[in-house]
């Protein structure tokens, strides 16, 4: 078990990969920097480490589904051997939506992904009906 595994917000996906879900408005505390971060925000955060920025405003859907899927596929791939973080402002809606998609890539059925992320990450994850629908529609159009 590594230090990363003990950090708040780290979720183990069904395929054994670990990803940290986070809210950027919360302090990092003792969380080490990720090897790759995917930031789901209206503005580019420009952190000091490697990251992918997906323009995704609060309570909405990503401006580009293609860009979001590409960033999340890279995150899933790299989480096999690297510290990966997925974050939005509060760490609930957009982050939960992204984690639900990562759960699908890890083998969770699309219809079960939102419930899975709520059980394993945060009970209120994936905040809006449109976010729930996005998870299912994107999963249906993209093979893992």
C-alpha positions in Angstrom: 0.0 0.0 0.0 1.4 3.4 -1.0 1.0 6.8 0.6 -1.5 7.7 -2.2 -3.8 4.9 -1.1 -4.2 6.5 2.4 -5.2 9.9 1.1 -8.8 11.1 1.4 -10.8 10.7 -1.8 -8.8 7.8 -3.3 -11.2 5.3 -4.9 -10.2 1.8 -6.0 -12.0 1.0 -9.2 -13.2 -2.5 -9.9 -10.2 -3.3 -12.0 -7.8 -2.4 -9.1 -6.7 1.0 -10.4 -6.8 3.9 -7.9 -7.9 7.4 -8.7 -8.2 10.4 -6.3 -11.4 12.4 -6.5 -11.0 15.9 -5.2 -12.4 19.4 -4.9 -10.0 22.2 -5.6 -11.7 24.5 -3.1 -10.6 22.1 -0.3 -7.0 22.1 1.0 -4.6 19.4 -0.4 -3.4 18.7 3.2 -0.9 15.8 3.0 -1.9 14.7 -0.5 1.2 14.4 -2.7 1.0 15.9 -6.1 -0.4 13.6 -8.8 1.5 12.3 -11.7 -1.5 13.3 -13.8 -4.5 15.4 -12.9 -7.7 15.9 -14.9 -9.3 19.2 -13.9 -13.0 19.7 -14.8 -13.4 23.5 -14.5 -14.6 26.6 -16.3 -11.0 28.0 -16.2 -7.6 26.5 -16.7 -6.1 26.1 -13.2 -2.4 25.9 -14.3 -1.0 23.7 -11.5 2.6 22.9 -11.1 2.2 19.2 -12.3 1.1 17.5 -15.4 -2.6 17.9 -16.1 -5.4 17.9 -18.6 -7.9 20.7 -18.4 -11.5 19.9 -19.6 -13.7 23.0 -19.8 -16.7 21.9 -17.7 -18.6 24.5 -15.9 -20.3 23.9 -12.5 -23.6 21.9 -12.7 -23.2 21.5 -16.5 -21.8 19.1 -19.0 -18.3 19.3 -20.6 -18.0 21.7 -23.5 -16.5 18.9 -25.5 -17.5 15.3 -24.7 -14.7 14.2 -27.0 -12.1 16.1 -25.0 -13.5 14.8 -21.7 -13.6 11.2 -22.9 -10.0 11.4 -24.2 -8.7 12.9 -20.9 -10.6 10.3 -18.8 -9.3 7.4 -20.9 -5.8 8.7 -20.4 -6.4 9.0 -16.7 -7.8 5.4 -16.6 -4.8 4.1 -18.5 -2.2 5.9 -16.4 -3.9 5.0 -13.1 -2.6 1.5 -13.6 0.8 2.6 -12.5 0.7 6.3 -11.6 -1.0 8.7 -9.1 -4.0 10.1 -10.9 -6.3 12.8 -9.6 -9.7 14.0 -11.0 -11.1 17.2 -9.6 -13.5 20.0 -10.0 -14.3 22.9 -7.7 -16.2 21.0 -5.0 -15.3 17.5 -5.8 -18.9 16.2 -6.1 -20.8 16.7 -9.3 -18.3 16.9 -12.2 -15.8 14.8 -10.3 -18.4 12.2 -9.5 -19.6 12.1 -13.1 -16.0 11.6 -14.3 -15.4 8.8 -11.7 -18.6 7.1 -12.8 -17.2 7.1 -16.4 -13.9 5.6 -15.1 -15.9 3.0 -13.2 -17.5 2.0 -16.5 -14.1 1.7 -18.1 -13.2 -0.5 -15.2 -16.1 -2.9 -15.8 -19.1 -1.4 -14.0 -22.3 -1.6 -16.1 -23.4 1.9 -17.3 -26.8 1.6 -15.5 -24.9 0.9 -12.3 -22.1 3.5 -12.5 -23.8 6.4 -10.7 -24.8 4.1 -7.8 -21.3 2.6 -7.7 -19.6 6.0 -7.4 -22.0 7.1 -4.8 -21.3 4.0 -2.7 -17.5 4.1 -3.2 -16.8 7.9 -3.3 -19.5 10.3 -2.1 -23.2 9.8 -1.6 -24.1 13.0 -3.4 -21.7 12.4 -6.4 -23.1 13.1 -9.8 -25.4 16.0 -8.9 -27.7 16.6 -11.8 -30.0 14.6 -14.0 -28.1 15.8 -17.0 -24.8 14.5 -15.5 -26.4 11.1 -14.9 -27.7 11.0 -18.5 -24.3 12.0 -19.8 -22.7 9.0 -18.0 -25.1 6.6 -19.6 -25.1 8.2 -23.1 -21.3 8.5 -23.4 -20.8 5.0 -22.1 -23.3 3.6 -24.7 -21.3 5.3 -27.5 -17.8 4.4 -26.3 -16.5 0.9 -25.9 -14.2 0.3 -22.9 
